[in-house]
Amino acid sequence: MSPLSTTLEIVIDVVHVVGLPALFVVFVLKGALVGKVFPTSVVLSGYVVAIGPTYLTAAVIVVLVTVAHVIGQFVVYGASKRYGTDVLTRLPCLEIDPDSDQFRRIEDWFARYGGLAVFVTNVIPWSRGLIAVPAGVSDYPSGRYFVHVGSSTLLYHAVYVTVPLVGLAILT
């Protein structure tokens, strides 16, 4: 056995042991806009490839990361209700100016489309989560916010788990 294959086996063993708790923490941070420094979609798909889950385990993974991401988004949503757009200056690793054109566009989308904007921005990579700020500032109902964020996030993560799962099924 080569040193590379031994190292790979050790990494896979570690992934099996700490994988789900680590994914939960990573996706809470991602939902709270803190985890934007690395591509969690790649981490999620890589985790699926590394453990080769059953369909039931894959469903558990989707639900786990969805719940974690929604918790993170609710932190931003709640903080926005309390602190307004100033919350953007308090989040680490996030360089969004509340006076920037990018943020103004997000506010305009939310003002124009409401829940539909929440749903759509949570399905599109690179725009996920930031709409929590205008939703929180505007006192958008938390129940409706939860439905839109939860359903769109579930769909998003289901794709990132299903694609490698199907790829593994085709290859084996």
Secondary structure, DSSP 8 states (H G I E B T S, - for coil): --HHHHHHHHHHHHHHHHHHHHHHHHHHHHHTT-GGGS-HHHHHHHHHHHH---HHHHHHHHHHHHHHHHHHHHHHHHHHHHHGGGHHHHSTT----TTSHHHHHHHHHHHHHTHHHHHHHTTSTTSSSTTHHHHHHTT--HHHHHHHHHHHHHHHHHHHHHHHHHHHHHH-
